[in-house]
Amino acid sequence: MRGAIRGLLVALLVVPAVIVLSPVAPVAAANGLRIENTTTYTIDPVSGLVKAQVDLVLTNTVPDKREGNVISRAFFTGFTLPVPVGASNGVAVTSTGRGLTLTPELVADFEGYYLFNIDFASRLFYQQTTRITVTYDLLGQPPRDPNPSRVNPAY
C-alpha cells in the first residue's frame, strides 16, 4: 500500500534570509497511515534557491485481522509526497541516514506540483513507525511565471 498526501499544497511568501517552519498536526489518513510532518524552508537570496526540508513521521494504524487460522497483515512500502514543480535535487533518508529511493513523477491533473515517490527501507507493519527526512531545492522561475511555486527576486 502506498500512502499519499495529494491535497497538501503549500504556498510560500518568500522573504530574503528568513526561515519558515510549517508544523502540521498529526493526520490519521483514511488509508491507515498516520502522518506527522514539519517542513522548513530556508531562503538563500544569493543563490536564488529556497532549500526545503520535510521531516516525516509515518505510523501504520491498520491492525492485523484474524480469520480462523489466517492472519492478514496490512503494510506500507512507501509514501508519496507532493512538491512544487520547480523542486530539484530531491533526497530522502531514514533517521539513521540510510538513503531511500526517491522517484519524481509529473502528474497531469496535479498542476503546479509533482510527486516524490519514496520507497521505505522495509515494510511498515501495524504500529510500526518510520522517520524520513526529504530535502530538495526550489529553483527560481521567471517574473510573472504562472507556476504558483516560483521563487525569484520579485518577492
Disulfide bonds with the S-S distance in Angstrom:
none
